[in-house]
Amino acid sequence: MLTDKVVIVTGGGAGIGLAAARAFAAADAKVLITGRRVQQLDEVAVNEPNIATLIADASDPAARRAPSQRRWSCGAGWMSSSITLAPVFR
């Protein structure tokens, strides 16, 4: 269904963000999740081979640009969709 689509989910290391990332991956999208918690992202990387991870803080302007500038090992191109589930301001 979502073959050749790229989705970035901020705050995707747990909860609703991770559930959304899993749903997109199950629909054949290339998925990148971002988050601040290294351990959570490491666990996702081990347990979810179809989801790529990037440590990034959504409240940091430079970190918000990083996912759109990154191509990761699954060969994904530019993002098709982005879901922000992490707070942007602290």
PDB file with SEQRES, HELIX, SHEET and CRYST1 records, atoms N, CA, C and O in Angstrom:
SEQRES   1 A   90  MET LEU THR ASP LYS VAL VAL ILE VAL THR GLY GLY GLY          
SEQRES   2 A   90  ALA GLY ILE GLY LEU ALA ALA ALA ARG ALA PHE ALA ALA          
SEQRES   3 A   90  ALA ASP ALA LYS VAL LEU ILE THR GLY ARG ARG VAL GLN          
SEQRES   4 A   90  GLN LEU ASP GLU VAL ALA VAL ASN GLU PRO ASN ILE ALA          
SEQRES   5 A   90  THR LEU ILE ALA ASP ALA SER ASP PRO ALA ALA ARG ARG          
SEQRES   6 A   90  ALA PRO SER GLN ARG ARG TRP SER CYS GLY ALA GLY TRP          
SEQRES   7 A   90  MET SER SER SER ILE THR LEU ALA PRO VAL PHE ARG              
HELIX    1 AA1 GLY A   15  ALA A   26  1                                  12    
HELIX    2 AA2 VAL A   38  ASN A   47  1                                  10    
HELIX    3 AA3 PRO A   61  GLN A   69  1                                   9    
SHEET    1 AA1 4 ILE A  51  ILE A  55  0                                        
SHEET    2 AA1 4 LYS A  30  GLY A  35  1                                        
SHEET    3 AA1 4 VAL A   6  THR A  10  1                                        
SHEET    4 AA1 4 SER A  81  THR A  84  1                                        
CRYST1    1.000    1.000    1.000  90.00  90.00  90.00 P 1           1          
ATOM      1  N   MET A   1       0.817  -1.205   0.000  1.00  0.00           N  
ATOM      2  CA  MET A   1       0.000   0.000   0.000  1.00  0.00           C  
ATOM      3  C   MET A   1       0.857   1.263   0.000  1.00  0.00           C  
ATOM      4  O   MET A   1       0.598   2.188  -0.770  1.00  0.00           O  
ATOM      5  N   LEU A   2       1.880   1.307   0.863  1.00  0.00           N  
ATOM      6  CA  LEU A   2       2.711   2.502   0.955  1.00  0.00           C  
ATOM      7  C   LEU A   2       4.114   2.265   0.413  1.00  0.00           C  
ATOM      8  O   LEU A   2       5.058   2.958   0.793  1.00  0.00           O  
ATOM      9  N   THR A   3       4.249   1.297  -0.464  1.00  0.00           N  
ATOM     10  CA  THR A   3       5.534   0.992  -1.066  1.00  0.00           C  
ATOM     11  C   THR A   3       6.114   2.250  -1.700  1.00  0.00           C  
ATOM     12  O   THR A   3       5.406   3.009  -2.361  1.00  0.00           O  
ATOM     13  N   ASP A   4       7.417   2.461  -1.490  1.00  0.00           N  
ATOM     14  CA  ASP A   4       8.143   3.626  -2.007  1.00  0.00           C  
ATOM     15  C   ASP A   4       7.771   4.934  -1.330  1.00  0.00           C  
ATOM     16  O   ASP A   4       8.151   6.001  -1.814  1.00  0.00           O  
ATOM     17  N   LYS A   5       7.041   4.884  -0.230  1.00  0.00           N  
ATOM     18  CA  LYS A   5       6.741   6.078   0.557  1.00  0.00           C  
ATOM     19  C   LYS A   5       7.670   6.104   1.759  1.00  0.00           C  
ATOM     20  O   LYS A   5       8.034   5.057   2.295  1.00  0.00           O  
ATOM     21  N   VAL A   6       8.047   7.294   2.178  1.00  0.00           N  
ATOM     22  CA  VAL A   6       8.943   7.477   3.318  1.00  0.00           C  
ATOM     23  C   VAL A   6       8.201   8.272   4.380  1.00  0.00           C  
ATOM     24  O   VAL A   6       7.642   9.331   4.097  1.00  0.00           O  
ATOM     25  N   VAL A   7       8.198   7.758   5.603  1.00  0.00           N  
ATOM     26  CA  VAL A   7       7.501   8.402   6.712  1.00  0.00           C  
ATOM     27  C   VAL A   7       8.498   8.626   7.847  1.00  0.00           C  
ATOM     28  O   VAL A   7       9.245   7.720   8.214  1.00  0.00           O  
ATOM     29  N   ILE A   8       8.504   9.832   8.394  1.00  0.00           N  
ATOM     30  CA  ILE A   8       9.322  10.152   9.562  1.00  0.00           C  
ATOM     31  C   ILE A   8       8.374  10.401  10.730  1.00  0.00           C  
ATOM     32  O   ILE A   8       7.440  11.197  10.629  1.00  0.00           O  
ATOM     33  N   VAL A   9       8.629   9.706  11.844  1.00  0.00           N  
ATOM     34  CA  VAL A   9       7.807   9.868  13.044  1.00  0.00           C  
ATOM     35  C   VAL A   9       8.707  10.366  14.163  1.00  0.00           C  
ATOM     36  O   VAL A   9       9.581   9.635  14.630  1.00  0.00           O  
ATOM     37  N   THR A  10       8.499  11.611  14.598  1.00  0.00           N  
ATOM     38  CA  THR A  10       9.246  12.100  15.750  1.00  0.00           C  
ATOM     39  C   THR A  10       8.594  11.546  17.006  1.00  0.00           C  
ATOM     40  O   THR A  10       7.382  11.340  17.049  1.00  0.00           O  
ATOM     41  N   GLY A  11       9.405  11.307  18.025  1.00  0.00           N  
ATOM     42  CA  GLY A  11       8.858  10.710  19.241  1.00  0.00           C  
ATOM     43  C   GLY A  11       8.403   9.281  18.994  1.00  0.00           C  
ATOM     44  O   GLY A  11       7.440   8.818  19.605  1.00  0.00           O  
ATOM     45  N   GLY A  12       9.092   8.580  18.101  1.00  0.00           N  
ATOM     46  CA  GLY A  12       8.667   7.244  17.703  1.00  0.00           C  
ATOM     47  C   GLY A  12       9.266   6.113  18.498  1.00  0.00           C  
ATOM     48  O   GLY A  12       9.118   4.955  18.107  1.00  0.00           O  
ATOM     49  N   GLY A  13       9.935   6.396  19.596  1.00  0.00           N  
ATOM     50  CA  GLY A  13      10.578   5.350  20.372  1.00  0.00           C  
ATOM     51  C   GLY A  13       9.649   4.558  21.265  1.00  0.00           C  
ATOM     52  O   GLY A  13      10.014   3.484  21.744  1.00  0.00           O  
ATOM     53  N   ALA A  14       8.446   5.074  21.496  1.00  0.00           N  
ATOM     54  CA  ALA A  14       7.512   4.394  22.400  1.00  0.00           C  
ATOM     55  C   ALA A  14       6.099   4.920  22.159  1.00  0.00           C  
ATOM     56  O   ALA A  14       5.896   5.883  21.421  1.00  0.00           O  
ATOM     57  N   GLY A  15       5.152   4.283  22.783  1.00  0.00           N  
ATOM     58  CA  GLY A  15       3.773   4.760  22.799  1.00  0.00           C  
ATOM     59  C   GLY A  15       3.130   4.889  21.432  1.00  0.00           C  
ATOM     60  O   GLY A  15       3.321   4.050  20.552  1.00  0.00           O  
ATOM     61  N   ILE A  16       2.365   5.955  21.273  1.00  0.00           N  
ATOM     62  CA  ILE A  16       1.626   6.187  20.031  1.00  0.00           C  
ATOM     63  C   ILE A  16       2.568   6.329  18.848  1.00  0.00           C  
ATOM     64  O   ILE A  16       2.264   5.846  17.757  1.00  0.00           O  
ATOM     65  N   GLY A  17       3.702   6.980  19.043  1.00  0.00           N  
ATOM     66  CA  GLY A  17       4.659   7.148  17.952  1.00  0.00           C  
ATOM     67  C   GLY A  17       5.175   5.821  17.432  1.00  0.00           C  
ATOM     68  O   GLY A  17       5.254   5.618  16.221  1.00  0.00           O  
ATOM     69  N   LEU A  18       5.527   4.916  18.330  1.00  0.00           N  
ATOM     70  CA  LEU A  18       6.014   3.605  17.921  1.00  0.00           C  
ATOM     71  C   LEU A  18       4.898   2.803  17.265  1.00  0.00           C  
ATOM     72  O   LEU A  18       5.133   2.102  16.280  1.00  0.00           O  
ATOM     73  N   ALA A  19       3.691   2.900  17.801  1.00  0.00           N  
ATOM     74  CA  ALA A  19       2.554   2.190  17.196  1.00  0.00           C  
ATOM     75  C   ALA A  19       2.306   2.686  15.772  1.00  0.00           C  
ATOM     76  O   ALA A  19       2.040   1.893  14.869  1.00  0.00           O  
ATOM     77  N   ALA A  20       2.394   3.999  15.578  1.00  0.00           N  
ATOM     78  CA  ALA A  20       2.212   4.561  14.235  1.00  0.00           C  
ATOM     79  C   ALA A  20       3.326   4.097  13.304  1.00  0.00           C  
ATOM     80  O   ALA A  20       3.068   3.736  12.156  1.00  0.00           O  
ATOM     81  N   ALA A  21       4.556   4.105  13.795  1.00  0.00           N  
ATOM     82  CA  ALA A  21       5.686   3.662  12.977  1.00  0.00           C  
ATOM     83  C   ALA A  21       5.521   2.205  12.565  1.00  0.00           C  
ATOM     84  O   ALA A  21       5.779   1.852  11.415  1.00  0.00           O  
ATOM     85  N   ARG A  22       5.096   1.369  13.487  1.00  0.00           N  
ATOM     86  CA  ARG A  22       4.871  -0.047  13.170  1.00  0.00           C  
ATOM     87  C   ARG A  22       3.773  -0.211  12.122  1.00  0.00           C  
ATOM     88  O   ARG A  22       3.889  -1.042  11.221  1.00  0.00           O  
ATOM     89  N   ALA A  23       2.716   0.575  12.242  1.00  0.00           N  
ATOM     90  CA  ALA A  23       1.619   0.486  11.263  1.00  0.00           C  
ATOM     91  C   ALA A  23       2.093   0.895   9.870  1.00  0.00           C  
ATOM     92  O   ALA A  23       1.750   0.245   8.882  1.00  0.00           O  
ATOM     93  N   PHE A  24       2.878   1.966   9.788  1.00  0.00           N  
ATOM     94  CA  PHE A  24       3.409   2.381   8.488  1.00  0.00           C  
ATOM     95  C   PHE A  24       4.354   1.327   7.914  1.00  0.00           C  
ATOM     96  O   PHE A  24       4.313   1.038   6.718  1.00  0.00           O  
ATOM     97  N   ALA A  25       5.206   0.753   8.770  1.00  0.00           N  
ATOM     98  CA  ALA A  25       6.134  -0.283   8.307  1.00  0.00           C  
ATOM     99  C   ALA A  25       5.365  -1.512   7.816  1.00  0.00           C  
ATOM    100  O   ALA A  25       5.742  -2.127   6.819  1.00  0.00           O  
ATOM    101  N   ALA A  26       4.292  -1.863   8.515  1.00  0.00           N  
ATOM    102  CA  ALA A  26       3.473  -3.005   8.108  1.00  0.00           C  
ATOM    103  C   ALA A  26       2.795  -2.761   6.758  1.00  0.00           C  
ATOM    104  O   ALA A  26       2.455  -3.704   6.043  1.00  0.00           O  
ATOM    105  N   ALA A  27       2.605  -1.486   6.422  1.00  0.00           N  
ATOM    106  CA  ALA A  27       2.000  -1.119   5.131  1.00  0.00           C  
ATOM    107  C   ALA A  27       3.073  -0.884   4.068  1.00  0.00           C  
ATOM    108  O   ALA A  27       2.798  -0.287   3.028  1.00  0.00           O  
ATOM    109  N   ASP A  28       4.304  -1.357   4.329  1.00  0.00           N  
ATOM    110  CA  ASP A  28       5.424  -1.313   3.375  1.00  0.00           C  
ATOM    111  C   ASP A  28       6.067   0.050   3.176  1.00  0.00           C  
ATOM    112  O   ASP A  28       6.810   0.237   2.213  1.00  0.00           O  
ATOM    113  N   ALA A  29       5.802   1.011   4.063  1.00  0.00           N  
ATOM    114  CA  ALA A  29       6.503   2.300   3.976  1.00  0.00           C  
ATOM    115  C   ALA A  29       7.909   2.140   4.536  1.00  0.00           C  
ATOM    116  O   ALA A  29       8.160   1.264   5.365  1.00  0.00           O  
ATOM    117  N   LYS A  30       8.815   2.981   4.085  1.00  0.00           N  
ATOM    118  CA  LYS A  30      10.132   3.092   4.699  1.00  0.00           C  
ATOM    119  C   LYS A  30       9.969   4.067   5.858  1.00  0.00           C  
ATOM    120  O   LYS A  30       9.518   5.194   5.654  1.00  0.00           O  
ATOM    121  N   VAL A  31      10.323   3.660   7.053  1.00  0.00           N  
ATOM    122  CA  VAL A  31      10.017   4.436   8.254  1.00  0.00           C  
ATOM    123  C   VAL A  31      11.298   4.815   8.990  1.00  0.00           C  
ATOM    124  O   VAL A  31      12.181   3.985   9.204  1.00  0.00           O  
ATOM    125  N   LEU A  32      11.376   6.079   9.368  1.00  0.00           N  
ATOM    126  CA  LEU A  32      12.438   6.589  10.223  1.00  0.00           C  
ATOM    127  C   LEU A  32      11.785   7.186  11.451  1.00  0.00           C  
ATOM    128  O   LEU A  32      10.916   8.051  11.337  1.00  0.00           O  
ATOM    129  N   ILE A  33      12.199   6.727  12.636  1.00  0.00           N  
ATOM    130  CA  ILE A  33      11.709   7.340  13.866  1.00  0.00           C  
ATOM    131  C   ILE A  33      12.834   8.127  14.508  1.00  0.00           C  
ATOM    132  O   ILE A  33      14.006   7.769  14.392  1.00  0.00           O  
ATOM    133  N   THR A  34      12.466   9.203  15.185  1.00  0.00           N  
ATOM    134  CA  THR A  34      13.444   9.991  15.923  1.00  0.00           C  
ATOM    135  C   THR A  34      13.023  10.055  17.384  1.00  0.00           C  
ATOM    136  O   THR A  34      11.854   9.873  17.725  1.00  0.00           O  
ATOM    137  N   GLY A  35      13.994  10.315  18.225  1.00  0.00           N  
ATOM    138  CA  GLY A  35      13.719  10.463  19.644  1.00  0.00           C  
ATOM    139  C   GLY A  35      14.995  10.808  20.390  1.00  0.00           C  
ATOM    140  O   GLY A  35      16.086  10.767  19.822  1.00  0.00           O  
ATOM    141  N   ARG A  36      14.854  11.149  21.667  1.00  0.00           N  
ATOM    142  CA  ARG A  36      16.008  11.528  22.492  1.00  0.00           C  
ATOM    143  C   ARG A  36      16.543  10.367  23.303  1.00  0.00           C  
ATOM    144  O   ARG A  36      17.699  10.399  23.727  1.00  0.00           O  
ATOM    145  N   ARG A  37      15.748   9.357  23.529  1.00  0.00           N  
ATOM    146  CA  ARG A  37      16.137   8.267  24.429  1.00  0.00           C  
ATOM    147  C   ARG A  37      16.864   7.162  23.657  1.00  0.00           C  
ATOM    148  O   ARG A  37      16.247   6.373  22.941  1.00  0.00           O  
ATOM    149  N   VAL A  38      18.162   7.128  23.817  1.00  0.00           N  
ATOM    150  CA  VAL A  38      19.017   6.201  23.076  1.00  0.00           C  
ATOM    151  C   VAL A  38      18.608   4.754  23.314  1.00  0.00           C  
ATOM    152  O   VAL A  38      18.517   3.979  22.362  1.00  0.00           O  
ATOM    153  N   GLN A  39      18.362   4.377  24.558  1.00  0.00           N  
ATOM    154  CA  GLN A  39      18.027   2.988  24.872  1.00  0.00           C  
ATOM    155  C   GLN A  39      16.740   2.556  24.157  1.00  0.00           C  
ATOM    156  O   GLN A  39      16.681   1.455  23.609  1.00  0.00           O  
ATOM    157  N   GLN A  40      15.723   3.403  24.157  1.00  0.00           N  
ATOM    158  CA  GLN A  40      14.473   3.060  23.472  1.00  0.00           C  
ATOM    159  C   GLN A  40      14.707   2.880  21.979  1.00  0.00           C  
ATOM    160  O   GLN A  40      14.209   1.927  21.378  1.00  0.00           O  
ATOM    161  N   LEU A  41      15.462   3.790  21.382  1.00  0.00           N  
ATOM    162  CA  LEU A  41      15.717   3.687  19.946  1.00  0.00           C  
ATOM    163  C   LEU A  41      16.547   2.450  19.625  1.00  0.00           C  
ATOM    164  O   LEU A  41      16.314   1.797  18.608  1.00  0.00           O  
ATOM    165  N   ASP A  42      17.509   2.122  20.479  1.00  0.00           N  
ATOM    166  CA  ASP A  42      18.306   0.915  20.276  1.00  0.00           C  
ATOM    167  C   ASP A  42      17.431  -0.333  20.318  1.00  0.00           C  
ATOM    168  O   ASP A  42      17.615  -1.244  19.511  1.00  0.00           O  
ATOM    169  N   GLU A  43      16.478  -0.386  21.251  1.00  0.00           N  
ATOM    170  CA  GLU A  43      15.573  -1.525  21.351  1.00  0.00           C  
ATOM    171  C   GLU A  43      14.711  -1.651  20.094  1.00  0.00           C  
ATOM    172  O   GLU A  43      14.493  -2.754  19.592  1.00  0.00           O  
ATOM    173  N   VAL A  44      14.223  -0.520  19.590  1.00  0.00           N  
ATOM    174  CA  VAL A  44      13.424  -0.547  18.362  1.00  0.00           C  
ATOM    175  C   VAL A  44      14.286  -1.038  17.205  1.00  0.00           C  
ATOM    176  O   VAL A  44      13.833  -1.858  16.406  1.00  0.00           O  
ATOM    177  N   ALA A  45      15.510  -0.553  17.102  1.00  0.00           N  
ATOM    178  CA  ALA A  45      16.400  -0.944  16.005  1.00  0.00           C  
ATOM    179  C   ALA A  45      16.637  -2.458  15.997  1.00  0.00           C  
ATOM    180  O   ALA A  45      16.724  -3.069  14.932  1.00  0.00           O  
ATOM    181  N   VAL A  46      16.740  -3.054  17.178  1.00  0.00           N  
ATOM    182  CA  VAL A  46      16.971  -4.500  17.274  1.00  0.00           C  
ATOM    183  C   VAL A  46      15.696  -5.283  16.955  1.00  0.00           C  
ATOM    184  O   VAL A  46      15.748  -6.302  16.266  1.00  0.00           O  
ATOM    185  N   ASN A  47      14.563  -4.812  17.452  1.00  0.00           N  
ATOM    186  CA  ASN A  47      13.306  -5.563  17.352  1.00  0.00           C  
ATOM    187  C   ASN A  47      12.465  -5.250  16.119  1.00  0.00           C  
ATOM    188  O   ASN A  47      11.557  -6.014  15.790  1.00  0.00           O  
ATOM    189  N   GLU A  48      12.740  -4.164  15.442  1.00  0.00           N  
ATOM    190  CA  GLU A  48      11.933  -3.748  14.289  1.00  0.00           C  
ATOM    191  C   GLU A  48      12.851  -3.491  13.102  1.00  0.00           C  
ATOM    192  O   GLU A  48      13.215  -2.340  12.861  1.00  0.00           O  
ATOM    193  N   PRO A  49      13.238  -4.516  12.353  1.00  0.00           N  
ATOM    194  CA  PRO A  49      14.212  -4.339  11.267  1.00  0.00           C  
ATOM    195  C   PRO A  49      13.738  -3.428  10.130  1.00  0.00           C  
ATOM    196  O   PRO A  49      14.557  -2.963   9.337  1.00  0.00           O  
ATOM    197  N   ASN A  50      12.453  -3.169  10.040  1.00  0.00           N  
ATOM    198  CA  ASN A  50      11.931  -2.314   8.973  1.00  0.00           C  
ATOM    199  C   ASN A  50      11.791  -0.850   9.386  1.00  0.00           C  
ATOM    200  O   ASN A  50      11.250  -0.036   8.637  1.00  0.00           O  
ATOM    201  N   ILE A  51      12.282  -0.519  10.585  1.00  0.00           N  
ATOM    202  CA  ILE A  51      12.203   0.850  11.084  1.00  0.00           C  
ATOM    203  C   ILE A  51      13.621   1.333  11.383  1.00  0.00           C  
ATOM    204  O   ILE A  51      14.328   0.726  12.188  1.00  0.00           O  
ATOM    205  N   ALA A  52      14.033   2.414  10.743  1.00  0.00           N  
ATOM    206  CA  ALA A  52      15.337   3.024  11.005  1.00  0.00           C  
ATOM    207  C   ALA A  52      15.189   4.036  12.134  1.00  0.00           C  
ATOM    208  O   ALA A  52      14.106   4.582  12.343  1.00  0.00           O  
ATOM    209  N   THR A  53      16.270   4.285  12.861  1.00  0.00           N  
ATOM    210  CA  THR A  53      16.215   5.203  14.005  1.00  0.00           C  
ATOM    211  C   THR A  53      17.250   6.312  13.863  1.00  0.00           C  
ATOM    212  O   THR A  53      18.292   6.140  13.231  1.00  0.00           O  
ATOM    213  N   LEU A  54      16.937   7.443  14.461  1.00  0.00           N  
ATOM    214  CA  LEU A  54      17.839   8.588  14.488  1.00  0.00           C  
ATOM    215  C   LEU A  54      17.652   9.302  15.812  1.00  0.00           C  
ATOM    216  O   LEU A  54      16.538   9.701  16.151  1.00  0.00           O  
ATOM    217  N   ILE A  55      18.730   9.467  16.561  1.00  0.00           N  
ATOM    218  CA  ILE A  55      18.659  10.203  17.817  1.00  0.00           C  
ATOM    219  C   ILE A  55      18.572  11.682  17.479  1.00  0.00           C  
ATOM    220  O   ILE A  55      19.473  12.234  16.846  1.00  0.00           O  
ATOM    221  N   ALA A  56      17.491  12.323  17.901  1.00  0.00           N  
ATOM    222  CA  ALA A  56      17.284  13.747  17.617  1.00  0.00           C  
ATOM    223  C   ALA A  56      16.287  14.315  18.618  1.00  0.00           C  
ATOM    224  O   ALA A  56      15.347  13.632  19.023  1.00  0.00           O  
ATOM    225  N   ASP A  57      16.495  15.551  19.009  1.00  0.00           N  
ATOM    226  CA  ASP A  57      15.630  16.257  19.943  1.00  0.00           C  
ATOM    227  C   ASP A  57      14.762  17.227  19.144  1.00  0.00           C  
ATOM    228  O   ASP A  57      15.272  18.187  18.566  1.00  0.00           O  
ATOM    229  N   ALA A  58      13.464  16.982  19.110  1.00  0.00           N  
ATOM    230  CA  ALA A  58      12.554  17.810  18.316  1.00  0.00           C  
ATOM    231  C   ALA A  58      12.497  19.260  18.781  1.00  0.00           C  
ATOM    232  O   ALA A  58      12.022  20.125  18.046  1.00  0.00           O  
ATOM    233  N   SER A  59      12.978  19.538  20.000  1.00  0.00           N  
ATOM    234  CA  SER A  59      12.974  20.923  20.475  1.00  0.00           C  
ATOM    235  C   SER A  59      14.200  21.695  19.995  1.00  0.00           C  
ATOM    236  O   SER A  59      14.287  22.905  20.202  1.00  0.00           O  
ATOM    237  N   ASP A  60      15.144  21.012  19.360  1.00  0.00           N  
ATOM    238  CA  ASP A  60      16.367  21.632  18.846  1.00  0.00           C  
ATOM    239  C   ASP A  60      16.200  21.904  17.347  1.00  0.00           C  
ATOM    240  O   ASP A  60      16.035  20.959  16.575  1.00  0.00           O  
ATOM    241  N   PRO A  61      16.238  23.177  16.915  1.00  0.00           N  
ATOM    242  CA  PRO A  61      16.017  23.487  15.496  1.00  0.00           C  
ATOM    243  C   PRO A  61      16.945  22.736  14.544  1.00  0.00           C  
ATOM    244  O   PRO A  61      16.500  22.302  13.482  1.00  0.00           O  
ATOM    245  N   ALA A  62      18.200  22.574  14.889  1.00  0.00           N  
ATOM    246  CA  ALA A  62      19.132  21.845  14.015  1.00  0.00           C  
ATOM    247  C   ALA A  62      18.738  20.376  13.922  1.00  0.00           C  
ATOM    248  O   ALA A  62      18.821  19.777  12.849  1.00  0.00           O  
ATOM    249  N   ALA A  63      18.312  19.796  15.033  1.00  0.00           N  
ATOM    250  CA  ALA A  63      17.906  18.390  15.037  1.00  0.00           C  
ATOM    251  C   ALA A  63      16.642  18.170  14.224  1.00  0.00           C  
ATOM    252  O   ALA A  63      16.461  17.098  13.646  1.00  0.00           O  
ATOM    253  N   ARG A  64      15.757  19.173  14.167  1.00  0.00           N  
ATOM    254  CA  ARG A  64      14.530  19.038  13.369  1.00  0.00           C  
ATOM    255  C   ARG A  64      14.846  18.964  11.883  1.00  0.00           C  
ATOM    256  O   ARG A  64      14.082  18.365  11.127  1.00  0.00           O  
ATOM    257  N   ARG A  65      15.956  19.559  11.445  1.00  0.00           N  
ATOM    258  CA  ARG A  65      16.336  19.496  10.031  1.00  0.00           C  
ATOM    259  C   ARG A  65      17.028  18.185   9.669  1.00  0.00           C  
ATOM    260  O   ARG A  65      16.990  17.767   8.512  1.00  0.00           O  
ATOM    261  N   ALA A  66      17.653  17.541  10.634  1.00  0.00           N  
ATOM    262  CA  ALA A  66      18.471  16.350  10.367  1.00  0.00           C  
ATOM    263  C   ALA A  66      17.727  15.226   9.652  1.00  0.00           C  
ATOM    264  O   ALA A  66      18.263  14.688   8.683  1.00  0.00           O  
ATOM    265  N   PRO A  67      16.509  14.837  10.081  1.00  0.00           N  
ATOM    266  CA  PRO A  67      15.861  13.718   9.395  1.00  0.00           C  
ATOM    267  C   PRO A  67      15.596  13.973   7.914  1.00  0.00           C  
ATOM    268  O   PRO A  67      15.735  13.056   7.103  1.00  0.00           O  
ATOM    269  N   SER A  68      15.222  15.188   7.545  1.00  0.00           N  
ATOM    270  CA  SER A  68      14.920  15.461   6.147  1.00  0.00           C  
ATOM    271  C   SER A  68      16.177  15.518   5.289  1.00  0.00           C  
ATOM    272  O   SER A  68      16.098  15.440   4.063  1.00  0.00           O  
ATOM    273  N   GLN A  69      17.339  15.654   5.931  1.00  0.00           N  
ATOM    274  CA  GLN A  69      18.603  15.709   5.198  1.00  0.00           C  
ATOM    275  C   GLN A  69      19.301  14.358   5.155  1.00  0.00           C  
ATOM    276  O   GLN A  69      20.372  14.234   4.559  1.00  0.00           O  
ATOM    277  N   ARG A  70      18.716  13.360   5.770  1.00  0.00           N  
ATOM    278  CA  ARG A  70      19.386  12.071   5.905  1.00  0.00           C  
ATOM    279  C   ARG A  70      18.769  11.022   4.989  1.00  0.00           C  
ATOM    280  O   ARG A  70      17.547  10.907   4.889  1.00  0.00           O  
ATOM    281  N   ARG A  71      19.620  10.269   4.332  1.00  0.00           N  
ATOM    282  CA  ARG A  71      19.198   9.059   3.637  1.00  0.00           C  
ATOM    283  C   ARG A  71      19.821   7.915   4.409  1.00  0.00           C  
ATOM    284  O   ARG A  71      21.023   7.934   4.674  1.00  0.00           O  
ATOM    285  N   TRP A  72      19.043   6.936   4.771  1.00  0.00           N  
ATOM    286  CA  TRP A  72      19.594   5.881   5.600  1.00  0.00           C  
ATOM    287  C   TRP A  72      19.729   4.588   4.820  1.00  0.00           C  
ATOM    288  O   TRP A  72      19.388   4.530   3.638  1.00  0.00           O  
ATOM    289  N   SER A  73      20.223   3.557   5.475  1.00  0.00           N  
ATOM    290  CA  SER A  73      20.677   2.341   4.811  1.00  0.00           C  
ATOM    291  C   SER A  73      19.608   1.600   4.034  1.00  0.00           C  
ATOM    292  O   SER A  73      19.944   0.782   3.177  1.00  0.00           O  
ATOM    293  N   CYS A  74      18.339   1.851   4.297  1.00  0.00           N  
ATOM    294  CA  CYS A  74      17.306   1.145   3.541  1.00  0.00           C  
ATOM    295  C   CYS A  74      17.129   1.756   2.150  1.00  0.00           C  
ATOM    296  O   CYS A  74      16.308   1.276   1.369  1.00  0.00           O  
ATOM    297  N   GLY A  75      17.885   2.801   1.833  1.00  0.00           N  
ATOM    298  CA  GLY A  75      17.853   3.372   0.495  1.00  0.00           C  
ATOM    299  C   GLY A  75      16.695   4.330   0.266  1.00  0.00           C  
ATOM    300  O   GLY A  75      16.331   4.596  -0.880  1.00  0.00           O  
ATOM    301  N   ALA A  76      16.122   4.844   1.322  1.00  0.00           N  
ATOM    302  CA  ALA A  76      14.971   5.733   1.184  1.00  0.00           C  
ATOM    303  C   ALA A  76      15.387   7.081   0.619  1.00  0.00           C  
ATOM    304  O   ALA A  76      16.494   7.560   0.866  1.00  0.00           O  
ATOM    305  N   GLY A  77      14.505   7.668  -0.123  1.00  0.00           N  
ATOM    306  CA  GLY A  77      14.748   8.997  -0.660  1.00  0.00           C  
ATOM    307  C   GLY A  77      14.105  10.048   0.210  1.00  0.00           C  
ATOM    308  O   GLY A  77      14.140   9.936   1.436  1.00  0.00           O  
ATOM    309  N   TRP A  78      13.520  11.067  -0.388  1.00  0.00           N  
ATOM    310  CA  TRP A  78      12.903  12.156   0.369  1.00  0.00           C  
ATOM    311  C   TRP A  78      11.625  11.681   1.027  1.00  0.00           C  
ATOM    312  O   TRP A  78      10.944  10.789   0.522  1.00  0.00           O  
ATOM    313  N   MET A  79      11.309  12.285   2.158  1.00  0.00           N  
ATOM    314  CA  MET A  79      10.143  11.833   2.907  1.00  0.00           C  
ATOM    315  C   MET A  79       8.850  12.147   2.172  1.00  0.00           C  
ATOM    316  O   MET A  79       8.744  13.144   1.458  1.00  0.00           O  
ATOM    317  N   SER A  80       7.873  11.273   2.365  1.00  0.00           N  
ATOM    318  CA  SER A  80       6.537  11.449   1.818  1.00  0.00           C  
ATOM    319  C   SER A  80       5.611  12.047   2.861  1.00  0.00           C  
ATOM    320  O   SER A  80       4.721  12.832   2.536  1.00  0.00           O  
ATOM    321  N   SER A  81       5.825  11.670   4.123  1.00  0.00           N  
ATOM    322  CA  SER A  81       4.975  12.126   5.218  1.00  0.00           C  
ATOM    323  C   SER A  81       5.816  12.301   6.466  1.00  0.00           C  
ATOM    324  O   SER A  81       6.869  11.681   6.619  1.00  0.00           O  
ATOM    325  N   SER A  82       5.340  13.145   7.346  1.00  0.00           N  
ATOM    326  CA  SER A  82       5.998  13.338   8.629  1.00  0.00           C  
ATOM    327  C   SER A  82       4.932  13.462   9.702  1.00  0.00           C  
ATOM    328  O   SER A  82       3.944  14.175   9.520  1.00  0.00           O  
ATOM    329  N   ILE A  83       5.123  12.780  10.809  1.00  0.00           N  
ATOM    330  CA  ILE A  83       4.195  12.850  11.919  1.00  0.00           C  
ATOM    331  C   ILE A  83       4.982  13.326  13.132  1.00  0.00           C  
ATOM    332  O   ILE A  83       5.947  12.679  13.541  1.00  0.00           O  
ATOM    333  N   THR A  84       4.582  14.439  13.701  1.00  0.00           N  
ATOM    334  CA  THR A  84       5.254  14.961  14.878  1.00  0.00           C  
ATOM    335  C   THR A  84       4.444  14.599  16.112  1.00  0.00           C  
ATOM    336  O   THR A  84       3.348  15.113  16.335  1.00  0.00           O  
ATOM    337  N   LEU A  85       5.013  13.703  16.905  1.00  0.00           N  
ATOM    338  CA  LEU A  85       4.351  13.287  18.139  1.00  0.00           C  
ATOM    339  C   LEU A  85       5.145  13.720  19.363  1.00  0.00           C  
ATOM    340  O   LEU A  85       4.679  13.584  20.494  1.00  0.00           O  
ATOM    341  N   ALA A  86       6.344  14.241  19.131  1.00  0.00           N  
ATOM    342  CA  ALA A  86       7.152  14.737  20.230  1.00  0.00           C  
ATOM    343  C   ALA A  86       6.897  16.241  20.381  1.00  0.00           C  
ATOM    344  O   ALA A  86       6.685  16.933  19.386  1.00  0.00           O  
ATOM    345  N   PRO A  87       6.917  16.746  21.608  1.00  0.00           N  
ATOM    346  CA  PRO A  87       6.740  18.183  21.777  1.00  0.00           C  
ATOM    347  C   PRO A  87       7.909  18.952  21.165  1.00  0.00           C  
ATOM    348  O   PRO A  87       9.064  18.548  21.294  1.00  0.00           O  
ATOM    349  N   VAL A  88       7.603  20.045  20.511  1.00  0.00           N  
ATOM    350  CA  VAL A  88       8.631  20.837  19.835  1.00  0.00           C  
ATOM    351  C   VAL A  88       9.231  21.851  20.791  1.00  0.00           C  
ATOM    352  O   VAL A  88      10.374  22.266  20.604  1.00  0.00           O  
ATOM    353  N   PHE A  89       8.497  22.254  21.801  1.00  0.00           N  
ATOM    354  CA  PHE A  89       8.989  23.244  22.755  1.00  0.00           C  
ATOM    355  C   PHE A  89       9.065  22.627  24.135  1.00  0.00           C  
ATOM    356  O   PHE A  89       8.270  21.757  24.489  1.00  0.00           O  
ATOM    357  N   ARG A  90      10.042  23.096  24.917  1.00  0.00           N  
ATOM    358  CA  ARG A  90      10.135  22.644  26.306  1.00  0.00           C  
ATOM    359  C   ARG A  90      10.038  23.835  27.209  1.00  0.00           C  
ATOM    360  O   ARG A  90      10.093  23.690  28.431  1.00  0.00           O  
TER     361      ARG A  90                                                      
END                                                                             
